[in-house]
Amino acid sequence: MRILVGIDDTDNKESRGTGYNSRQLAAAIESEGIGKVVGITRHQLFVHPDIPYTSQNSSACLDVITNKIDELKAFARAFMKDVGAIGSDVGLCIREWDLIPNEVVEWGNNAKSIVLKMKGAYGLADDHGIYLEGLTGTKDGVIGSLAAIGLRRGGNDGRFVWINSSQNLRDIESDAHSIEVLRSKAGIDIIQCGDEIIDNPNERVYLNNWARPVLRDNRSVLLVDKEENNKSYEWKCSAKEFVKGVSN
């Protein structure tokens, strides 16, 4: 069974961010034998004076394969209550992939440009049998955690902060690797430069010390630029600010 786990507002100004906490939760889910985490995506939400947030107002979504949904809920709830930083407003949302309706995808899209309210989040969750709970503080994190599963289900927002693969991108991002290795071992579905799909398995990509595939059509897409001045690789990951710009 494929389950999405959305988390939001887990940090304060001095603590590690929601992305870090999402990776810690993923590692704990796997170490406890509760499920396999396929990947984690980061989703940027609306930045507005009426919305309280720590630094960037982003939420995260874990894509989990498991038949232990009740155990997953209980474990994720306890884990997030424990790791939520002092002063944070942790929200947790969990629902089966196939049972996430278009209304929740729309909620996620709206959360990128509209000030939403907790009452609306709880009402939408109740209408569709979605587990949604505020765990700490003001409980405002329910807004972003519900948005996280909607945006991940929509399949065209945000970027991967972790992919379950034999080769962790974060461990190899300071070097160049063949397209074959990136696709077969690092969990990349597509390498793309502009509108061009790069298919030659022997060509190499320098990961430019910051490799964050974007989510497009429910696939991981590594954005690259042509490299003209280096003979050891043909491509390099697009600059961090560009990737952030197209995935926020």
SEVOVEX-272384 format. One record per residue: residue number from 1; x, y, z of N, C-alpha, C in turn. Coordinates in Angstrom, 1 decimal. Layout:
// SEVOVEX-272384
> NUM|X|Y|Z|X|Y|Z|X|Y|Z
...
END
This chain:
// SEVOVEX-272384
> 1|0.8|-1.2|0.0|0.0|0.0|0.0|0.9|1.2|0.0
> 2|0.5|2.2|-0.8|1.3|3.4|-0.9|0.6|4.5|-0.1
> 3|1.4|5.1|0.9|0.9|6.0|1.8|1.7|7.3|1.7
> 4|1.0|8.5|1.8|1.7|9.8|1.9|1.7|10.3|3.3
> 5|2.8|10.8|3.8|2.9|11.3|5.2|3.4|12.8|5.0
> 6|2.5|13.7|5.4|2.9|15.1|5.3|3.2|15.7|6.6
> 7|4.3|16.5|6.7|4.7|17.1|8.0|4.9|18.6|7.7
> 8|4.7|19.4|8.7|4.9|20.9|8.6|5.2|21.5|9.9
> 9|6.0|22.6|9.9|6.2|23.5|11.0|6.8|22.7|12.2
> 10|8.0|22.1|11.9|8.6|21.2|13.0|9.8|21.9|13.7
> 11|10.1|23.1|13.2|11.4|23.7|13.7|11.1|25.1|14.3
> 12|12.2|25.6|14.9|12.3|27.0|15.3|13.5|27.6|14.7
> 13|13.8|28.9|15.1|14.9|29.6|14.4|16.3|29.0|14.7
> 14|16.4|28.2|15.8|17.7|27.7|16.1|17.8|26.2|15.8
> 15|16.8|25.5|15.4|16.8|24.1|15.3|17.0|23.7|13.8
> 16|17.2|22.4|13.5|17.2|21.9|12.2|15.8|22.0|11.6
> 17|15.7|22.1|10.2|14.5|22.3|9.6|13.6|21.1|9.3
> 18|12.5|21.4|8.7|11.5|20.3|8.4|12.1|19.3|7.5
> 19|12.9|19.7|6.5|13.6|18.7|5.6|14.4|17.7|6.4
> 20|15.2|18.2|7.3|16.0|17.3|8.1|15.2|16.4|9.0
> 21|14.1|16.9|9.6|13.2|16.1|10.4|12.5|15.0|9.6
> 22|12.2|15.4|8.3|11.5|14.4|7.5|12.5|13.2|7.1
> 23|13.8|13.5|6.9|14.7|12.5|6.7|15.0|11.6|7.9
> 24|15.0|12.2|9.1|15.1|11.5|10.3|13.9|10.5|10.5
> 25|12.7|11.0|10.2|11.5|10.2|10.3|11.6|9.1|9.4
> 26|12.0|9.3|8.1|12.1|8.2|7.1|13.1|7.2|7.6
> 27|14.2|7.6|8.1|15.2|6.6|8.6|14.6|5.7|9.7
> 28|13.9|6.4|10.6|13.3|5.7|11.8|12.2|4.7|11.3
> 29|11.4|5.1|10.3|10.4|4.2|9.8|11.0|3.0|9.2
> 30|12.1|3.1|8.5|12.7|1.9|7.9|13.5|1.1|9.0
> 31|14.1|1.7|9.9|14.9|1.0|10.9|13.9|0.2|11.8
> 32|12.7|0.7|12.0|11.7|0.0|12.8|11.0|-1.1|12.0
> 33|11.2|-1.2|10.7|10.5|-2.2|9.9|9.1|-1.9|9.7
> 34|8.7|-0.6|9.7|7.3|-0.2|9.5|7.0|-0.1|8.0
> 35|7.9|0.3|7.2|7.7|0.5|5.8|8.9|0.9|5.1
> 36|8.8|1.0|3.8|9.9|1.5|2.9|9.5|2.9|2.4
> 37|10.4|3.9|2.7|10.2|5.2|2.2|10.8|5.4|0.9
> 38|10.0|5.6|-0.1|10.5|5.7|-1.5|11.2|7.0|-1.8
> 39|10.7|8.1|-1.2|11.3|9.4|-1.4|10.7|10.4|-0.5
> 40|11.3|11.6|-0.4|10.8|12.7|0.3|10.9|13.9|-0.5
> 41|9.8|14.7|-0.6|9.7|15.9|-1.4|9.5|17.1|-0.5
> 42|10.1|18.2|-0.9|9.9|19.5|-0.2|9.0|20.4|-1.0
> 43|8.0|21.0|-0.4|7.1|21.8|-1.1|7.0|23.2|-0.4
> 44|7.2|24.2|-1.3|7.2|25.6|-0.8|5.8|26.1|-0.7
> 45|5.4|26.7|0.4|4.1|27.3|0.6|4.1|28.8|0.6
> 46|3.0|29.4|0.7|2.8|30.9|0.6|3.6|31.6|1.7
> 47|4.4|32.6|1.3|5.1|33.5|2.3|4.3|34.8|2.4
> 48|3.7|35.0|3.5|2.8|36.2|3.7|2.8|36.6|5.1
> 49|2.7|37.9|5.4|2.7|38.4|6.8|1.7|37.8|7.7
> 50|0.6|37.3|7.2|-0.4|36.7|8.0|-0.2|35.3|8.3
> 51|0.9|34.7|7.8|1.2|33.3|8.0|2.4|33.2|8.8
> 52|2.3|32.6|10.0|3.5|32.4|10.9|4.4|31.2|10.3
> 53|5.7|31.5|10.2|6.6|30.4|9.8|8.0|30.8|10.3
> 54|8.9|29.8|10.2|10.2|30.0|10.8|11.1|30.8|9.8
> 55|11.4|30.2|8.7|12.3|30.8|7.7|11.8|30.8|6.3
> 56|11.2|29.7|5.8|10.9|29.6|4.4|9.5|29.1|4.2
> 57|8.8|28.7|5.2|7.4|28.1|5.1|7.3|27.0|4.1
> 58|8.1|26.0|4.3|8.0|24.8|3.4|7.5|23.6|4.3
> 59|6.9|22.7|3.6|6.4|21.4|4.2|7.1|20.3|3.5
> 60|7.0|19.1|4.0|7.6|17.9|3.4|6.6|16.7|3.3
> 61|6.9|15.9|2.4|6.0|14.7|2.2|6.8|13.4|2.0
> 62|6.6|12.4|2.8|7.2|11.1|2.7|6.3|10.2|1.9
> 63|6.9|9.5|0.9|6.2|8.6|0.1|6.5|7.2|0.6
> 64|5.6|6.5|1.3|5.9|5.3|2.0|5.1|4.1|1.4
> 65|5.8|2.9|1.3|5.2|1.7|1.0|5.1|0.8|2.3
> 66|3.8|0.5|2.7|3.6|-0.3|3.9|2.2|-0.9|3.9
> 67|2.1|-2.0|4.6|0.8|-2.5|4.9|0.4|-2.3|6.4
> 68|1.2|-1.5|7.1|1.1|-1.2|8.5|0.6|0.2|8.8
> 69|-0.5|0.6|8.2|-0.8|2.0|8.3|-1.1|2.5|9.7
> 70|-1.8|1.6|10.5|-2.1|2.0|11.9|-0.8|2.2|12.7
> 71|0.2|1.3|12.5|1.4|1.3|13.1|2.2|2.6|12.7
> 72|2.1|2.9|11.3|2.8|4.0|10.8|2.3|5.3|11.4
> 73|0.9|5.4|11.5|0.3|6.6|12.1|0.8|6.8|13.6
> 74|0.8|5.7|14.4|1.1|5.8|15.8|2.6|6.2|15.9
> 75|3.5|5.6|15.1|4.9|5.8|15.2|5.2|7.3|14.7
> 76|4.7|7.7|13.6|4.9|9.0|13.1|4.5|10.1|14.1
> 77|3.3|9.8|14.7|2.8|10.8|15.6|3.7|10.9|16.8
> 78|4.1|9.8|17.4|5.0|9.9|18.6|6.4|10.5|18.2
> 79|6.9|10.1|17.0|8.2|10.6|16.6|8.2|12.1|16.4
> 80|7.1|12.6|15.7|7.1|14.1|15.4|6.8|14.9|16.7
> 81|6.0|14.3|17.6|5.8|15.0|18.9|7.2|15.1|19.7
> 82|8.0|14.1|19.5|9.3|14.1|20.2|10.3|15.0|19.6
> 83|10.3|15.1|18.3|11.4|15.9|17.6|11.0|17.3|17.3
> 84|9.7|17.6|17.4|9.3|19.0|17.2|10.0|20.0|18.1
> 85|10.5|21.0|17.5|11.3|22.0|18.3|10.4|22.8|19.2
> 86|11.0|23.3|20.3|10.3|24.2|21.2|9.7|25.4|20.4
> 87|8.5|25.6|20.6|7.8|26.7|19.9|7.3|26.4|18.5
> 88|7.5|25.2|18.1|7.0|24.8|16.7|5.6|24.4|16.8
> 89|4.9|24.4|15.7|3.5|24.1|15.6|3.3|22.9|14.7
> 90|3.7|21.7|15.1|3.8|20.5|14.2|2.5|20.1|13.8
> 91|2.4|19.8|12.5|1.2|19.2|11.9|1.6|17.9|11.2
> 92|0.7|16.9|11.3|0.9|15.6|10.7|-0.3|15.2|9.9
> 93|-0.1|14.7|8.7|-1.2|14.3|7.8|-0.8|13.0|7.1
> 94|-1.7|12.0|7.1|-1.4|10.7|6.6|-2.7|10.2|5.8
> 95|-2.4|9.7|4.6|-3.5|9.1|3.8|-3.0|8.2|2.7
> 96|-3.8|7.2|2.3|-3.4|6.3|1.2|-3.4|7.1|-0.1
> 97|-2.4|6.8|-0.9|-2.2|7.5|-2.2|-3.5|7.5|-3.0
> 98|-4.2|6.3|-3.1|-5.3|6.2|-4.0|-6.6|6.9|-3.4
> 99|-6.5|7.3|-2.2|-7.7|7.9|-1.5|-7.6|9.4|-1.3
> 100|-6.6|10.0|-1.9|-6.4|11.4|-1.8|-7.1|12.1|-3.0
> 101|-8.2|12.8|-2.7|-9.1|13.4|-3.8|-8.5|14.7|-4.4
> 102|-9.1|15.1|-5.5|-8.6|16.3|-6.2|-8.8|17.5|-5.3
> 103|-9.7|17.5|-4.4|-9.9|18.6|-3.5|-8.7|18.9|-2.6
> 104|-8.0|17.8|-2.3|-6.8|18.0|-1.5|-5.6|18.4|-2.3
> 105|-5.6|18.0|-3.6|-4.6|18.5|-4.5|-4.8|20.0|-4.7
> 106|-6.1|20.4|-4.8|-6.4|21.8|-5.0|-6.0|22.6|-3.7
> 107|-6.2|22.0|-2.5|-5.8|22.7|-1.3|-4.3|22.9|-1.3
> 108|-3.5|21.9|-1.7|-2.1|22.1|-1.8|-1.7|23.2|-2.8
> 109|-2.3|23.3|-3.9|-2.1|24.4|-4.9|-2.4|25.7|-4.3
> 110|-3.5|25.8|-3.6|-4.0|27.1|-3.0|-3.0|27.5|-1.9
> 111|-2.4|26.6|-1.2|-1.5|26.9|-0.1|-0.3|27.6|-0.6
> 112|0.0|27.6|-1.9|1.1|28.2|-2.4|0.9|29.7|-2.7
> 113|-0.4|30.1|-2.7|-0.7|31.5|-3.1|-1.8|32.2|-2.3
> 114|-2.4|31.5|-1.3|-3.5|32.0|-0.6|-3.3|31.7|0.9
> 115|-3.8|32.6|1.8|-3.7|32.4|3.2|-4.9|31.5|3.6
> 116|-4.6|30.3|4.0|-5.6|29.3|4.4|-5.7|29.2|5.9
> 117|-6.8|28.6|6.3|-7.1|28.5|7.8|-7.2|27.1|8.3
> 118|-6.9|26.9|9.6|-7.0|25.5|10.1|-8.4|24.9|10.0
> 119|-9.4|25.7|10.2|-10.8|25.2|10.1|-11.0|24.6|8.7
> 120|-10.5|25.2|7.7|-10.7|24.6|6.4|-9.9|23.3|6.2
> 121|-8.7|23.2|6.8|-7.9|22.0|6.7|-8.7|20.9|7.4
> 122|-9.1|21.1|8.6|-9.8|20.1|9.4|-11.1|19.6|8.7
> 123|-11.8|20.6|8.1|-13.1|20.3|7.4|-12.8|19.4|6.2
> 124|-11.8|19.7|5.5|-11.5|18.9|4.3|-11.0|17.5|4.7
> 125|-10.2|17.4|5.7|-9.8|16.1|6.2|-10.9|15.3|6.6
> 126|-11.8|15.9|7.4|-13.0|15.1|7.9|-13.9|14.7|6.7
> 127|-14.1|15.5|5.7|-14.9|15.2|4.6|-14.4|13.9|3.9
> 128|-13.1|13.7|3.9|-12.5|12.7|3.1|-11.7|11.6|3.9
> 129|-12.0|11.6|5.2|-11.5|10.5|6.0|-9.9|10.5|6.1
> 130|-9.4|11.7|6.1|-7.9|11.9|6.1|-7.4|12.1|7.6
> 131|-6.4|11.3|8.0|-5.8|11.6|9.3|-5.1|12.9|9.3
> 132|-5.5|13.9|10.1|-4.8|15.2|10.2|-4.8|15.6|11.7
> 133|-3.7|15.9|12.2|-3.6|16.3|13.6|-2.5|17.3|13.8
> 134|-2.9|18.3|14.6|-1.9|19.3|15.1|-1.3|18.7|16.4
> 135|0.0|18.6|16.4|0.7|17.9|17.5|1.3|18.9|18.6
> 136|1.7|20.1|18.2|2.3|21.0|19.2|1.9|22.4|18.9
> 137|2.1|23.3|19.9|1.9|24.7|19.7|0.5|25.1|19.3
> 138|0.4|26.0|18.3|-0.9|26.5|17.9|-1.6|25.5|16.9
> 139|-0.9|24.4|16.5|-1.4|23.4|15.6|-1.5|23.9|14.2
> 140|-1.0|25.1|13.9|-1.1|25.6|12.5|-0.4|24.7|11.4
> 141|0.4|23.8|11.9|1.1|22.9|10.9|0.2|22.0|10.2
> 142|-1.1|21.9|10.6|-2.1|21.1|9.9|-2.3|21.6|8.5
> 143|-2.2|22.9|8.3|-2.4|23.5|7.0|-1.4|23.0|6.0
> 144|-0.1|23.1|6.4|0.9|22.8|5.5|1.1|21.3|5.3
> 145|0.8|20.5|6.4|0.9|19.0|6.2|-0.1|18.5|5.3
> 146|-1.3|19.0|5.3|-2.4|18.6|4.4|-2.0|19.1|2.9
> 147|-1.4|20.3|2.8|-0.9|20.7|1.5|0.2|19.9|1.0
> 148|1.0|19.3|1.9|2.1|18.5|1.4|1.7|17.3|0.7
> 149|0.7|16.6|1.3|0.2|15.4|0.6|-0.6|15.7|-0.7
> 150|-1.2|16.9|-0.7|-1.9|17.3|-1.9|-0.9|17.6|-3.1
> 151|0.1|18.3|-2.7|1.1|18.7|-3.8|1.9|17.5|-4.2
> 152|2.2|16.6|-3.3|2.9|15.4|-3.8|2.0|14.5|-4.6
> 153|0.7|14.4|-4.3|-0.2|13.6|-5.1|-0.4|14.2|-6.5
> 154|-0.4|15.6|-6.5|-0.5|16.2|-7.8|0.7|15.9|-8.7
> 155|1.8|15.7|-8.2|3.0|15.2|-8.9|3.8|16.2|-9.7
> 156|3.5|17.5|-9.5|4.2|18.5|-10.3|4.7|19.7|-9.5
> 157|5.1|19.5|-8.3|5.5|20.6|-7.4|6.7|20.1|-6.5
> 158|7.6|21.1|-6.3|8.6|20.8|-5.3|9.8|20.1|-5.8
> 159|10.6|19.6|-4.9|11.9|18.9|-5.3|12.2|17.8|-4.2
> 160|12.9|16.8|-4.7|13.3|15.7|-3.8|14.4|16.2|-2.9
> 161|14.2|15.9|-1.6|15.3|16.1|-0.6|16.0|14.8|-0.2
> 162|15.4|13.7|-0.7|15.9|12.3|-0.5|15.2|11.3|-1.3
> 163|16.0|10.4|-1.9|15.4|9.4|-2.7|16.0|8.0|-2.2
> 164|15.2|7.0|-2.1|15.6|5.7|-1.6|16.3|5.0|-2.8
> 165|17.6|4.9|-2.8|18.3|4.3|-3.9|19.6|3.7|-3.3
> 166|20.3|2.9|-4.1|21.5|2.3|-3.7|22.6|3.3|-3.5
> 167|22.5|4.5|-4.2|23.5|5.5|-4.1|22.8|6.8|-3.7
> 168|23.1|7.3|-2.5|22.5|8.6|-2.0|23.1|9.8|-2.8
> 169|22.3|10.6|-3.4|22.7|11.7|-4.1|23.6|12.6|-3.3
> 170|23.2|12.8|-2.0|23.9|13.7|-1.1|25.3|13.2|-0.9
> 171|25.6|11.9|-1.0|26.9|11.4|-0.8|27.8|11.5|-2.0
> 172|27.3|11.8|-3.1|28.1|11.8|-4.4|28.0|13.1|-5.1
> 173|27.4|14.1|-4.5|27.1|15.3|-5.3|28.3|16.2|-5.5
> 174|29.5|15.8|-5.0|30.7|16.6|-5.2|31.5|16.1|-6.4
> 175|30.9|15.1|-7.2|31.7|14.5|-8.2|30.8|14.4|-9.5
> 176|31.4|13.8|-10.6|30.6|13.6|-11.8|30.3|12.1|-12.0
> 177|29.2|11.8|-12.6|28.7|10.4|-12.7|28.0|10.3|-14.0
> 178|28.1|9.0|-14.5|27.5|8.8|-15.8|25.9|8.8|-15.7
> 179|25.3|9.1|-16.8|23.8|9.1|-16.8|23.3|7.7|-16.4
> 180|24.0|6.7|-16.8|23.6|5.3|-16.5|23.6|5.1|-15.0
> 181|24.6|5.6|-14.3|24.7|5.4|-12.9|23.6|6.2|-12.2
> 182|23.4|7.4|-12.6|22.4|8.3|-12.0|21.0|7.7|-12.1
> 183|20.7|7.0|-13.2|19.4|6.4|-13.4|19.2|5.1|-12.7
> 184|20.3|4.3|-12.7|20.2|2.9|-12.2|20.5|2.8|-10.7
> 185|21.3|3.8|-10.2|21.7|3.7|-8.8|21.3|4.9|-7.9
> 186|21.0|6.0|-8.5|20.7|7.2|-7.7|19.2|7.6|-7.7
> 187|18.4|6.8|-8.4|17.0|7.1|-8.3|16.5|8.2|-9.2
> 188|17.3|8.6|-10.2|16.9|9.7|-11.1|16.1|9.0|-12.3
> 189|14.9|9.6|-12.6|14.1|9.0|-13.7|14.5|9.7|-15.0
> 190|14.8|11.0|-15.0|15.0|11.8|-16.2|16.1|12.8|-15.9
> 191|17.0|12.9|-16.9|18.0|14.0|-16.9|17.6|14.9|-18.0
> 192|17.4|16.2|-17.7|16.8|17.1|-18.7|17.5|18.5|-18.7
> 193|17.8|19.0|-20.0|18.4|20.3|-20.2|17.3|21.1|-21.0
> 194|16.7|22.1|-20.4|15.7|22.8|-21.1|14.5|21.8|-21.5
> 195|14.2|21.7|-22.7|13.2|20.7|-23.2|13.8|19.4|-23.7
> 196|15.1|19.3|-23.6|15.8|18.1|-24.1|16.0|17.1|-23.0
> 197|15.6|15.8|-23.3|15.9|14.7|-22.5|17.3|14.1|-22.8
> 198|18.2|14.0|-21.9|19.5|13.5|-22.1|19.5|12.0|-21.9
> 199|19.8|11.3|-23.0|19.6|9.8|-23.0|20.9|9.0|-23.1
> 200|22.0|9.7|-23.5|23.2|8.9|-23.7|23.8|8.4|-22.4
> 201|23.7|7.1|-22.1|24.1|6.5|-20.8|25.5|6.8|-20.4
> 202|26.4|7.0|-21.4|27.8|7.1|-21.1|28.2|8.6|-20.8
> 203|27.4|9.5|-21.2|27.7|10.9|-20.9|27.7|11.1|-19.4
> 204|28.5|12.1|-18.9|28.6|12.3|-17.5|28.1|13.7|-17.0
> 205|27.6|13.7|-15.8|27.0|14.9|-15.2|27.7|15.2|-13.9
> 206|28.2|16.4|-13.8|28.8|16.9|-12.6|27.7|17.4|-11.7
> 207|27.6|16.9|-10.5|26.4|17.2|-9.6|26.5|18.6|-9.0
> 208|27.6|19.3|-9.1|27.7|20.7|-8.8|27.4|21.0|-7.3
> 209|27.7|19.9|-6.4|27.6|20.1|-5.0|26.2|20.4|-4.5
> 210|25.2|20.2|-5.3|23.8|20.4|-4.8|22.9|19.8|-5.9
> 211|22.6|18.5|-5.7|21.7|17.8|-6.6|20.4|17.6|-6.0
> 212|19.4|18.3|-6.5|18.0|18.2|-6.0|17.1|18.0|-7.1
> 213|16.7|16.8|-7.5|15.8|16.6|-8.6|14.4|17.2|-8.3
> 214|13.8|17.7|-9.3|12.5|18.3|-9.2|11.4|17.2|-9.5
> 215|10.2|17.4|-9.0|9.1|16.5|-9.2|8.3|17.0|-10.4
> 216|8.3|16.2|-11.4|7.5|16.5|-12.6|6.8|15.2|-13.1
> 217|5.5|15.3|-13.3|4.7|14.2|-13.7|5.0|12.9|-12.9
> 218|5.1|13.1|-11.6|5.4|12.1|-10.6|6.7|11.4|-10.9
> 219|7.7|12.0|-11.5|9.0|11.5|-11.7|10.1|12.4|-11.2
> 220|11.2|11.9|-10.9|12.3|12.7|-10.4|13.1|13.1|-11.6
> 221|13.3|14.5|-11.8|13.9|15.0|-13.0|15.1|15.9|-12.5
> 222|16.3|15.5|-13.0|17.5|16.2|-12.6|17.7|17.2|-13.8
> 223|17.7|18.5|-13.4|17.9|19.6|-14.4|19.4|19.9|-14.5
> 224|19.8|19.9|-15.8|21.3|20.1|-16.1|21.5|21.2|-17.1
> 225|22.7|21.6|-17.2|23.2|22.6|-18.2|24.3|21.9|-19.0
> 226|24.4|22.3|-20.3|25.6|21.8|-21.1|26.9|22.4|-20.6
> 227|27.9|21.5|-20.5|29.2|22.0|-20.0|30.1|22.0|-21.2
> 228|30.7|23.1|-21.6|31.5|23.3|-22.7|33.0|23.3|-22.4
> 229|33.4|23.5|-21.2|34.8|23.8|-20.8|35.5|22.7|-20.0
> 230|34.8|21.6|-19.8|35.4|20.6|-19.0|35.4|19.3|-19.8
> 231|36.5|18.6|-20.0|36.6|17.4|-20.9|36.2|16.2|-20.1
> 232|36.0|16.2|-18.8|35.7|15.0|-18.1|34.2|14.8|-17.9
> 233|33.4|15.8|-18.2|31.9|15.6|-18.2|31.3|16.5|-19.2
> 234|30.1|16.1|-19.7|29.4|16.9|-20.7|28.3|17.8|-20.1
> 235|27.9|17.5|-18.9|26.7|18.2|-18.3|27.0|18.6|-16.8
> 236|26.4|19.5|-16.3|26.4|19.8|-14.9|25.1|20.2|-14.3
> 237|24.8|19.9|-13.1|23.5|20.2|-12.5|23.3|21.7|-12.6
> 238|22.1|22.1|-12.9|21.7|23.5|-12.9|22.0|24.2|-11.6
> 239|22.3|25.5|-11.6|22.6|26.2|-10.4|21.5|26.1|-9.3
> 240|21.9|26.1|-8.0|21.0|26.0|-6.9|19.8|27.0|-7.0
> 241|20.1|28.3|-7.3|19.1|29.3|-7.3|18.1|29.0|-8.4
> 242|18.6|28.5|-9.6|17.7|28.2|-10.7|16.7|27.1|-10.3
> 243|17.3|26.0|-9.7|16.5|24.9|-9.3|15.4|25.3|-8.3
> 244|15.9|26.1|-7.3|14.9|26.6|-6.3|13.8|27.5|-7.0
> 245|14.2|28.2|-7.9|13.2|29.1|-8.6|12.1|28.3|-9.3
> 246|12.5|27.2|-9.9|11.5|26.4|-10.7|10.8|25.4|-9.9
> 247|11.2|25.2|-8.6|10.6|24.2|-7.8|9.9|24.7|-6.5
> 248|10.0|26.1|-6.4|9.3|26.7|-5.2|7.9|27.0|-5.5
END
